[in-house]
Amino acid sequence: MPNSTTTHNEATPDHAIWDSLKQAIARSSGFKRWYADHRGSMDLEQLTVDKQVSTYLKETLETLAY
């Protein structure tokens, strides 16, 4: 996804749910902690909110699966 907003053509219920969920995750204490911990090792400011949250979720799930 190129950015964190949806266009008119993409405004489906799934996209609305993802946008809402993504914003809630980005405001969570766990995400904020992860962001602070990874700020130096990753160029997070250059990533969209979509990519930041997706990376956070992927790493979190990998940790839980381990």
mmCIF file of the N, C-alpha and C atoms, coordinates in Angstrom:
data_MODEL
# 
_entry.id   MODEL 
# 
loop_
_atom_site.group_PDB 
_atom_site.id 
_atom_site.type_symbol 
_atom_site.label_atom_id 
_atom_site.label_alt_id 
_atom_site.label_comp_id 
_atom_site.label_asym_id 
_atom_site.label_entity_id 
_atom_site.label_seq_id 
_atom_site.pdbx_PDB_ins_code 
_atom_site.Cartn_x 
_atom_site.Cartn_y 
_atom_site.Cartn_z 
_atom_site.occupancy 
_atom_site.B_iso_or_equiv 
_atom_site.pdbx_formal_charge 
_atom_site.auth_seq_id 
_atom_site.auth_comp_id 
_atom_site.auth_asym_id 
_atom_site.auth_atom_id 
_atom_site.pdbx_PDB_model_num 
ATOM 1   N N  . MET A 1 1  ? 0.843   -1.175  0.000  1.00 0.00 ? 1  MET A N  1 
ATOM 2   C CA . MET A 1 1  ? 0.000   0.000   0.000  1.00 0.00 ? 1  MET A CA 1 
ATOM 3   C C  . MET A 1 1  ? 0.891   1.241   0.000  1.00 0.00 ? 1  MET A C  1 
ATOM 4   N N  . PRO A 1 2  ? 0.692   2.166   -0.892 1.00 0.00 ? 2  PRO A N  1 
ATOM 5   C CA . PRO A 1 2  ? 1.573   3.310   -0.986 1.00 0.00 ? 2  PRO A CA 1 
ATOM 6   C C  . PRO A 1 2  ? 1.429   4.325   0.135  1.00 0.00 ? 2  PRO A C  1 
ATOM 7   N N  . ASN A 1 3  ? 0.264   4.419   0.753  1.00 0.00 ? 3  ASN A N  1 
ATOM 8   C CA . ASN A 1 3  ? 0.108   5.354   1.863  1.00 0.00 ? 3  ASN A CA 1 
ATOM 9   C C  . ASN A 1 3  ? -0.955  4.844   2.816  1.00 0.00 ? 3  ASN A C  1 
ATOM 10  N N  . SER A 1 4  ? -1.188  5.613   3.876  1.00 0.00 ? 4  SER A N  1 
ATOM 11  C CA . SER A 1 4  ? -2.089  5.132   4.923  1.00 0.00 ? 4  SER A CA 1 
ATOM 12  C C  . SER A 1 4  ? -3.541  5.534   4.712  1.00 0.00 ? 4  SER A C  1 
ATOM 13  N N  . THR A 1 5  ? -3.835  6.210   3.629  1.00 0.00 ? 5  THR A N  1 
ATOM 14  C CA . THR A 1 5  ? -5.219  6.595   3.359  1.00 0.00 ? 5  THR A CA 1 
ATOM 15  C C  . THR A 1 5  ? -5.748  5.784   2.195  1.00 0.00 ? 5  THR A C  1 
ATOM 16  N N  . THR A 1 6  ? -7.042  5.679   2.116  1.00 0.00 ? 6  THR A N  1 
ATOM 17  C CA . THR A 1 6  ? -7.656  4.950   1.012  1.00 0.00 ? 6  THR A CA 1 
ATOM 18  C C  . THR A 1 6  ? -8.273  5.932   0.039  1.00 0.00 ? 6  THR A C  1 
ATOM 19  N N  . THR A 1 7  ? -8.307  5.545   -1.228 1.00 0.00 ? 7  THR A N  1 
ATOM 20  C CA . THR A 1 7  ? -8.964  6.372   -2.228 1.00 0.00 ? 7  THR A CA 1 
ATOM 21  C C  . THR A 1 7  ? -10.436 6.015   -2.260 1.00 0.00 ? 7  THR A C  1 
ATOM 22  N N  . HIS A 1 8  ? -11.191 6.779   -2.995 1.00 0.00 ? 8  HIS A N  1 
ATOM 23  C CA . HIS A 1 8  ? -12.629 6.535   -3.098 1.00 0.00 ? 8  HIS A CA 1 
ATOM 24  C C  . HIS A 1 8  ? -12.908 5.118   -3.608 1.00 0.00 ? 8  HIS A C  1 
ATOM 25  N N  . ASN A 1 9  ? -12.127 4.664   -4.583 1.00 0.00 ? 9  ASN A N  1 
ATOM 26  C CA . ASN A 1 9  ? -12.336 3.332   -5.156 1.00 0.00 ? 9  ASN A CA 1 
ATOM 27  C C  . ASN A 1 9  ? -12.011 2.220   -4.168 1.00 0.00 ? 9  ASN A C  1 
ATOM 28  N N  . GLU A 1 10 ? -11.157 2.492   -3.188 1.00 0.00 ? 10 GLU A N  1 
ATOM 29  C CA . GLU A 1 10 ? -10.753 1.472   -2.225 1.00 0.00 ? 10 GLU A CA 1 
ATOM 30  C C  . GLU A 1 10 ? -11.582 1.513   -0.944 1.00 0.00 ? 10 GLU A C  1 
ATOM 31  N N  . ALA A 1 11 ? -12.531 2.390   -0.845 1.00 0.00 ? 11 ALA A N  1 
ATOM 32  C CA . ALA A 1 11 ? -13.278 2.605   0.393  1.00 0.00 ? 11 ALA A CA 1 
ATOM 33  C C  . ALA A 1 11 ? -14.291 1.487   0.627  1.00 0.00 ? 11 ALA A C  1 
ATOM 34  N N  . THR A 1 12 ? -13.798 0.295   0.847  1.00 0.00 ? 12 THR A N  1 
ATOM 35  C CA . THR A 1 12 ? -14.638 -0.854  1.148  1.00 0.00 ? 12 THR A CA 1 
ATOM 36  C C  . THR A 1 12 ? -14.675 -1.045  2.655  1.00 0.00 ? 12 THR A C  1 
ATOM 37  N N  . PRO A 1 13 ? -15.605 -1.838  3.141  1.00 0.00 ? 13 PRO A N  1 
ATOM 38  C CA . PRO A 1 13 ? -15.643 -2.090  4.588  1.00 0.00 ? 13 PRO A CA 1 
ATOM 39  C C  . PRO A 1 13 ? -14.324 -2.642  5.127  1.00 0.00 ? 13 PRO A C  1 
ATOM 40  N N  . ASP A 1 14 ? -13.657 -3.507  4.364  1.00 0.00 ? 14 ASP A N  1 
ATOM 41  C CA . ASP A 1 14 ? -12.374 -4.050  4.816  1.00 0.00 ? 14 ASP A CA 1 
ATOM 42  C C  . ASP A 1 14 ? -11.328 -2.957  4.989  1.00 0.00 ? 14 ASP A C  1 
ATOM 43  N N  . HIS A 1 15 ? -11.285 -2.031  4.052  1.00 0.00 ? 15 HIS A N  1 
ATOM 44  C CA . HIS A 1 15 ? -10.319 -0.938  4.153  1.00 0.00 ? 15 HIS A CA 1 
ATOM 45  C C  . HIS A 1 15 ? -10.654 -0.026  5.326  1.00 0.00 ? 15 HIS A C  1 
ATOM 46  N N  . ALA A 1 16 ? -11.924 0.220   5.553  1.00 0.00 ? 16 ALA A N  1 
ATOM 47  C CA . ALA A 1 16 ? -12.332 1.055   6.683  1.00 0.00 ? 16 ALA A CA 1 
ATOM 48  C C  . ALA A 1 16 ? -11.944 0.396   8.001  1.00 0.00 ? 16 ALA A C  1 
ATOM 49  N N  . ILE A 1 17 ? -12.136 -0.910  8.080  1.00 0.00 ? 17 ILE A N  1 
ATOM 50  C CA . ILE A 1 17 ? -11.758 -1.647  9.293  1.00 0.00 ? 17 ILE A CA 1 
ATOM 51  C C  . ILE A 1 17 ? -10.250 -1.587  9.480  1.00 0.00 ? 17 ILE A C  1 
ATOM 52  N N  . TRP A 1 18 ? -9.482  -1.826  8.408  1.00 0.00 ? 18 TRP A N  1 
ATOM 53  C CA . TRP A 1 18 ? -8.024  -1.790  8.508  1.00 0.00 ? 18 TRP A CA 1 
ATOM 54  C C  . TRP A 1 18 ? -7.544  -0.401  8.917  1.00 0.00 ? 18 TRP A C  1 
ATOM 55  N N  . ASP A 1 19 ? -8.108  0.654   8.327  1.00 0.00 ? 19 ASP A N  1 
ATOM 56  C CA . ASP A 1 19 ? -7.706  2.012   8.699  1.00 0.00 ? 19 ASP A CA 1 
ATOM 57  C C  . ASP A 1 19 ? -7.951  2.273   10.179 1.00 0.00 ? 19 ASP A C  1 
ATOM 58  N N  . SER A 1 20 ? -9.098  1.866   10.674 1.00 0.00 ? 20 SER A N  1 
ATOM 59  C CA . SER A 1 20 ? -9.428  2.057   12.085 1.00 0.00 ? 20 SER A CA 1 
ATOM 60  C C  . SER A 1 20 ? -8.509  1.233   12.982 1.00 0.00 ? 20 SER A C  1 
ATOM 61  N N  . LEU A 1 21 ? -8.301  -0.013  12.628 1.00 0.00 ? 21 LEU A N  1 
ATOM 62  C CA . LEU A 1 21 ? -7.439  -0.900  13.405 1.00 0.00 ? 21 LEU A CA 1 
ATOM 63  C C  . LEU A 1 21 ? -5.995  -0.409  13.390 1.00 0.00 ? 21 LEU A C  1 
ATOM 64  N N  . LYS A 1 22 ? -5.531  0.002   12.235 1.00 0.00 ? 22 LYS A N  1 
ATOM 65  C CA . LYS A 1 22 ? -4.165  0.499   12.086 1.00 0.00 ? 22 LYS A CA 1 
ATOM 66  C C  . LYS A 1 22 ? -3.928  1.712   12.985 1.00 0.00 ? 22 LYS A C  1 
ATOM 67  N N  . GLN A 1 23 ? -4.869  2.625   13.014 1.00 0.00 ? 23 GLN A N  1 
ATOM 68  C CA . GLN A 1 23 ? -4.724  3.809   13.861 1.00 0.00 ? 23 GLN A CA 1 
ATOM 69  C C  . GLN A 1 23 ? -4.735  3.435   15.343 1.00 0.00 ? 23 GLN A C  1 
ATOM 70  N N  . ALA A 1 24 ? -5.579  2.497   15.723 1.00 0.00 ? 24 ALA A N  1 
ATOM 71  C CA . ALA A 1 24 ? -5.622  2.045   17.120 1.00 0.00 ? 24 ALA A CA 1 
ATOM 72  C C  . ALA A 1 24 ? -4.306  1.375   17.510 1.00 0.00 ? 24 ALA A C  1 
ATOM 73  N N  . ILE A 1 25 ? -3.762  0.557   16.629 1.00 0.00 ? 25 ILE A N  1 
ATOM 74  C CA . ILE A 1 25 ? -2.486  -0.110  16.904 1.00 0.00 ? 25 ILE A CA 1 
ATOM 75  C C  . ILE A 1 25 ? -1.374  0.924   17.020 1.00 0.00 ? 25 ILE A C  1 
ATOM 76  N N  . ALA A 1 26 ? -1.342  1.891   16.125 1.00 0.00 ? 26 ALA A N  1 
ATOM 77  C CA . ALA A 1 26 ? -0.296  2.917   16.136 1.00 0.00 ? 26 ALA A CA 1 
ATOM 78  C C  . ALA A 1 26 ? -0.334  3.760   17.409 1.00 0.00 ? 26 ALA A C  1 
ATOM 79  N N  . ARG A 1 27 ? -1.486  3.848   18.053 1.00 0.00 ? 27 ARG A N  1 
ATOM 80  C CA . ARG A 1 27 ? -1.605  4.607   19.308 1.00 0.00 ? 27 ARG A CA 1 
ATOM 81  C C  . ARG A 1 27 ? -1.348  3.746   20.542 1.00 0.00 ? 27 ARG A C  1 
ATOM 82  N N  . SER A 1 28 ? -1.187  2.445   20.366 1.00 0.00 ? 28 SER A N  1 
ATOM 83  C CA . SER A 1 28 ? -1.033  1.549   21.513 1.00 0.00 ? 28 SER A CA 1 
ATOM 84  C C  . SER A 1 28 ? 0.348   1.682   22.149 1.00 0.00 ? 28 SER A C  1 
ATOM 85  N N  . SER A 1 29 ? 0.421   1.365   23.433 1.00 0.00 ? 29 SER A N  1 
ATOM 86  C CA . SER A 1 29 ? 1.698   1.449   24.144 1.00 0.00 ? 29 SER A CA 1 
ATOM 87  C C  . SER A 1 29 ? 2.703   0.438   23.593 1.00 0.00 ? 29 SER A C  1 
ATOM 88  N N  . GLY A 1 30 ? 2.233   -0.737  23.192 1.00 0.00 ? 30 GLY A N  1 
ATOM 89  C CA . GLY A 1 30 ? 3.132   -1.739  22.628 1.00 0.00 ? 30 GLY A CA 1 
ATOM 90  C C  . GLY A 1 30 ? 3.784   -1.266  21.337 1.00 0.00 ? 30 GLY A C  1 
ATOM 91  N N  . PHE A 1 31 ? 2.996   -0.642  20.465 1.00 0.00 ? 31 PHE A N  1 
ATOM 92  C CA . PHE A 1 31 ? 3.543   -0.120  19.218 1.00 0.00 ? 31 PHE A CA 1 
ATOM 93  C C  . PHE A 1 31 ? 4.521   1.010   19.506 1.00 0.00 ? 31 PHE A C  1 
ATOM 94  N N  . LYS A 1 32 ? 4.169   1.902   20.415 1.00 0.00 ? 32 LYS A N  1 
ATOM 95  C CA . LYS A 1 32 ? 5.054   3.022   20.752 1.00 0.00 ? 32 LYS A CA 1 
ATOM 96  C C  . LYS A 1 32 ? 6.385   2.521   21.301 1.00 0.00 ? 32 LYS A C  1 
ATOM 97  N N  . ARG A 1 33 ? 6.341   1.491   22.128 1.00 0.00 ? 33 ARG A N  1 
ATOM 98  C CA . ARG A 1 33 ? 7.567   0.904   22.675 1.00 0.00 ? 33 ARG A CA 1 
ATOM 99  C C  . ARG A 1 33 ? 8.394   0.278   21.555 1.00 0.00 ? 33 ARG A C  1 
ATOM 100 N N  . TRP A 1 34 ? 7.733   -0.493  20.687 1.00 0.00 ? 34 TRP A N  1 
ATOM 101 C CA . TRP A 1 34 ? 8.416   -1.112  19.550 1.00 0.00 ? 34 TRP A CA 1 
ATOM 102 C C  . TRP A 1 34 ? 9.045   -0.039  18.668 1.00 0.00 ? 34 TRP A C  1 
ATOM 103 N N  . TYR A 1 35 ? 8.306   1.023   18.398 1.00 0.00 ? 35 TYR A N  1 
ATOM 104 C CA . TYR A 1 35 ? 8.793   2.110   17.546 1.00 0.00 ? 35 TYR A CA 1 
ATOM 105 C C  . TYR A 1 35 ? 10.047  2.732   18.149 1.00 0.00 ? 35 TYR A C  1 
ATOM 106 N N  . ALA A 1 36 ? 10.012  3.005   19.447 1.00 0.00 ? 36 ALA A N  1 
ATOM 107 C CA . ALA A 1 36 ? 11.166  3.602   20.124 1.00 0.00 ? 36 ALA A CA 1 
ATOM 108 C C  . ALA A 1 36 ? 12.370  2.659   20.089 1.00 0.00 ? 36 ALA A C  1 
ATOM 109 N N  . ASP A 1 37 ? 12.137  1.374   20.273 1.00 0.00 ? 37 ASP A N  1 
ATOM 110 C CA . ASP A 1 37 ? 13.218  0.383   20.268 1.00 0.00 ? 37 ASP A CA 1 
ATOM 111 C C  . ASP A 1 37 ? 13.842  0.205   18.885 1.00 0.00 ? 37 ASP A C  1 
ATOM 112 N N  . HIS A 1 38 ? 13.056  0.382   17.823 1.00 0.00 ? 38 HIS A N  1 
ATOM 113 C CA . HIS A 1 38 ? 13.538  0.123   16.466 1.00 0.00 ? 38 HIS A CA 1 
ATOM 114 C C  . HIS A 1 38 ? 13.916  1.383   15.699 1.00 0.00 ? 38 HIS A C  1 
ATOM 115 N N  . ARG A 1 39 ? 13.743  2.506   16.305 1.00 0.00 ? 39 ARG A N  1 
ATOM 116 C CA . ARG A 1 39 ? 13.992  3.764   15.618 1.00 0.00 ? 39 ARG A CA 1 
ATOM 117 C C  . ARG A 1 39 ? 15.417  3.876   15.087 1.00 0.00 ? 39 ARG A C  1 
ATOM 118 N N  . GLY A 1 40 ? 16.389  3.437   15.876 1.00 0.00 ? 40 GLY A N  1 
ATOM 119 C CA . GLY A 1 40 ? 17.776  3.542   15.448 1.00 0.00 ? 40 GLY A CA 1 
ATOM 120 C C  . GLY A 1 40 ? 18.181  2.511   14.417 1.00 0.00 ? 40 GLY A C  1 
ATOM 121 N N  . SER A 1 41 ? 17.579  1.340   14.469 1.00 0.00 ? 41 SER A N  1 
ATOM 122 C CA . SER A 1 41 ? 17.981  0.258   13.573 1.00 0.00 ? 41 SER A CA 1 
ATOM 123 C C  . SER A 1 41 ? 17.194  0.229   12.265 1.00 0.00 ? 41 SER A C  1 
ATOM 124 N N  . MET A 1 42 ? 16.074  0.908   12.226 1.00 0.00 ? 42 MET A N  1 
ATOM 125 C CA . MET A 1 42 ? 15.252  0.957   11.012 1.00 0.00 ? 42 MET A CA 1 
ATOM 126 C C  . MET A 1 42 ? 14.934  2.416   10.709 1.00 0.00 ? 42 MET A C  1 
ATOM 127 N N  . ASP A 1 43 ? 14.769  2.746   9.455  1.00 0.00 ? 43 ASP A N  1 
ATOM 128 C CA . ASP A 1 43 ? 14.411  4.105   9.068  1.00 0.00 ? 43 ASP A CA 1 
ATOM 129 C C  . ASP A 1 43 ? 12.889  4.230   9.063  1.00 0.00 ? 43 ASP A C  1 
ATOM 130 N N  . LEU A 1 44 ? 12.301  4.147   10.248 1.00 0.00 ? 44 LEU A N  1 
ATOM 131 C CA . LEU A 1 44 ? 10.843  4.085   10.369 1.00 0.00 ? 44 LEU A CA 1 
ATOM 132 C C  . LEU A 1 44 ? 10.137  5.334   9.872  1.00 0.00 ? 44 LEU A C  1 
ATOM 133 N N  . GLU A 1 45 ? 10.783  6.491   10.012 1.00 0.00 ? 45 GLU A N  1 
ATOM 134 C CA . GLU A 1 45 ? 10.141  7.731   9.584  1.00 0.00 ? 45 GLU A CA 1 
ATOM 135 C C  . GLU A 1 45 ? 9.856   7.737   8.086  1.00 0.00 ? 45 GLU A C  1 
ATOM 136 N N  . GLN A 1 46 ? 10.622  6.952   7.325  1.00 0.00 ? 46 GLN A N  1 
ATOM 137 C CA . GLN A 1 46 ? 10.443  6.901   5.876  1.00 0.00 ? 46 GLN A CA 1 
ATOM 138 C C  . GLN A 1 46 ? 9.313   5.963   5.456  1.00 0.00 ? 46 GLN A C  1 
ATOM 139 N N  . LEU A 1 47 ? 8.819   5.151   6.387  1.00 0.00 ? 47 LEU A N  1 
ATOM 140 C CA . LEU A 1 47 ? 7.765   4.187   6.079  1.00 0.00 ? 47 LEU A CA 1 
ATOM 141 C C  . LEU A 1 47 ? 6.386   4.790   6.320  1.00 0.00 ? 47 LEU A C  1 
ATOM 142 N N  . THR A 1 48 ? 5.405   4.322   5.578  1.00 0.00 ? 48 THR A N  1 
ATOM 143 C CA . THR A 1 48 ? 4.027   4.737   5.815  1.00 0.00 ? 48 THR A CA 1 
ATOM 144 C C  . THR A 1 48 ? 3.530   4.095   7.108  1.00 0.00 ? 48 THR A C  1 
ATOM 145 N N  . VAL A 1 49 ? 2.443   4.606   7.633  1.00 0.00 ? 49 VAL A N  1 
ATOM 146 C CA . VAL A 1 49 ? 1.834   4.008   8.824  1.00 0.00 ? 49 VAL A CA 1 
ATOM 147 C C  . VAL A 1 49 ? 1.444   2.560   8.525  1.00 0.00 ? 49 VAL A C  1 
ATOM 148 N N  . ASP A 1 50 ? 0.945   2.304   7.323  1.00 0.00 ? 50 ASP A N  1 
ATOM 149 C CA . ASP A 1 50 ? 0.607   0.927   6.920  1.00 0.00 ? 50 ASP A CA 1 
ATOM 150 C C  . ASP A 1 50 ? 1.802   0.003   7.104  1.00 0.00 ? 50 ASP A C  1 
ATOM 151 N N  . LYS A 1 51 ? 2.949   0.413   6.564  1.00 0.00 ? 51 LYS A N  1 
ATOM 152 C CA . LYS A 1 51 ? 4.148   -0.429  6.606  1.00 0.00 ? 51 LYS A CA 1 
ATOM 153 C C  . LYS A 1 51 ? 4.680   -0.552  8.036  1.00 0.00 ? 51 LYS A C  1 
ATOM 154 N N  . GLN A 1 52 ? 4.640   0.535   8.796  1.00 0.00 ? 52 GLN A N  1 
ATOM 155 C CA . GLN A 1 52 ? 5.087   0.483   10.189 1.00 0.00 ? 52 GLN A CA 1 
ATOM 156 C C  . GLN A 1 52 ? 4.256   -0.517  10.983 1.00 0.00 ? 52 GLN A C  1 
ATOM 157 N N  . VAL A 1 53 ? 2.949   -0.412  10.877 1.00 0.00 ? 53 VAL A N  1 
ATOM 158 C CA . VAL A 1 53 ? 2.057   -1.301  11.628 1.00 0.00 ? 53 VAL A CA 1 
ATOM 159 C C  . VAL A 1 53 ? 2.198   -2.737  11.131 1.00 0.00 ? 53 VAL A C  1 
ATOM 160 N N  . SER A 1 54 ? 2.298   -2.925  9.821  1.00 0.00 ? 54 SER A N  1 
ATOM 161 C CA . SER A 1 54 ? 2.472   -4.277  9.280  1.00 0.00 ? 54 SER A CA 1 
ATOM 162 C C  . SER A 1 54 ? 3.763   -4.913  9.787  1.00 0.00 ? 54 SER A C  1 
ATOM 163 N N  . THR A 1 55 ? 4.842   -4.143  9.819  1.00 0.00 ? 55 THR A N  1 
ATOM 164 C CA . THR A 1 55 ? 6.122   -4.646  10.316 1.00 0.00 ? 55 THR A CA 1 
ATOM 165 C C  . THR A 1 55 ? 6.030   -4.978  11.796 1.00 0.00 ? 55 THR A C  1 
ATOM 166 N N  . TYR A 1 56 ? 5.394   -4.100  12.562 1.00 0.00 ? 56 TYR A N  1 
ATOM 167 C CA . TYR A 1 56 ? 5.197   -4.341  13.995 1.00 0.00 ? 56 TYR A CA 1 
ATOM 168 C C  . TYR A 1 56 ? 4.407   -5.626  14.227 1.00 0.00 ? 56 TYR A C  1 
ATOM 169 N N  . LEU A 1 57 ? 3.311   -5.796  13.501 1.00 0.00 ? 57 LEU A N  1 
ATOM 170 C CA . LEU A 1 57 ? 2.489   -6.998  13.666 1.00 0.00 ? 57 LEU A CA 1 
ATOM 171 C C  . LEU A 1 57 ? 3.251   -8.256  13.263 1.00 0.00 ? 57 LEU A C  1 
ATOM 172 N N  . LYS A 1 58 ? 3.996   -8.180  12.183 1.00 0.00 ? 58 LYS A N  1 
ATOM 173 C CA . LYS A 1 58 ? 4.769   -9.339  11.728 1.00 0.00 ? 58 LYS A CA 1 
ATOM 174 C C  . LYS A 1 58 ? 5.796   -9.736  12.784 1.00 0.00 ? 58 LYS A C  1 
ATOM 175 N N  . GLU A 1 59 ? 6.545   -8.768  13.294 1.00 0.00 ? 59 GLU A N  1 
ATOM 176 C CA . GLU A 1 59 ? 7.562   -9.071  14.305 1.00 0.00 ? 59 GLU A CA 1 
ATOM 177 C C  . GLU A 1 59 ? 6.930   -9.584  15.592 1.00 0.00 ? 59 GLU A C  1 
ATOM 178 N N  . THR A 1 60 ? 5.809   -9.017  15.973 1.00 0.00 ? 60 THR A N  1 
ATOM 179 C CA . THR A 1 60 ? 5.125   -9.456  17.193 1.00 0.00 ? 60 THR A CA 1 
ATOM 180 C C  . THR A 1 60 ? 4.637   -10.893 17.046 1.00 0.00 ? 60 THR A C  1 
ATOM 181 N N  . LEU A 1 61 ? 4.031   -11.203 15.914 1.00 0.00 ? 61 LEU A N  1 
ATOM 182 C CA . LEU A 1 61 ? 3.548   -12.569 15.684 1.00 0.00 ? 61 LEU A CA 1 
ATOM 183 C C  . LEU A 1 61 ? 4.695   -13.568 15.584 1.00 0.00 ? 61 LEU A C  1 
ATOM 184 N N  . GLU A 1 62 ? 5.805   -13.171 14.969 1.00 0.00 ? 62 GLU A N  1 
ATOM 185 C CA . GLU A 1 62 ? 6.971   -14.054 14.904 1.00 0.00 ? 62 GLU A CA 1 
ATOM 186 C C  . GLU A 1 62 ? 7.509   -14.341 16.305 1.00 0.00 ? 62 GLU A C  1 
ATOM 187 N N  . THR A 1 63 ? 7.522   -13.322 17.156 1.00 0.00 ? 63 THR A N  1 
ATOM 188 C CA . THR A 1 63 ? 7.984   -13.499 18.532 1.00 0.00 ? 63 THR A CA 1 
ATOM 189 C C  . THR A 1 63 ? 7.056   -14.431 19.293 1.00 0.00 ? 63 THR A C  1 
ATOM 190 N N  . LEU A 1 64 ? 5.760   -14.248 19.125 1.00 0.00 ? 64 LEU A N  1 
ATOM 191 C CA . LEU A 1 64 ? 4.797   -15.106 19.813 1.00 0.00 ? 64 LEU A CA 1 
ATOM 192 C C  . LEU A 1 64 ? 4.875   -16.545 19.316 1.00 0.00 ? 64 LEU A C  1 
ATOM 193 N N  . ALA A 1 65 ? 5.131   -16.724 18.035 1.00 0.00 ? 65 ALA A N  1 
ATOM 194 C CA . ALA A 1 65 ? 5.215   -18.066 17.461 1.00 0.00 ? 65 ALA A CA 1 
ATOM 195 C C  . ALA A 1 65 ? 6.489   -18.784 17.882 1.00 0.00 ? 65 ALA A C  1 
ATOM 196 N N  . TYR A 1 66 ? 7.502   -18.032 18.241 1.00 0.00 ? 66 TYR A N  1 
ATOM 197 C CA . TYR A 1 66 ? 8.774   -18.602 18.640 1.00 0.00 ? 66 TYR A CA 1 
ATOM 198 C C  . TYR A 1 66 ? 8.629   -19.245 19.986 1.00 0.00 ? 66 TYR A C  1 
# 
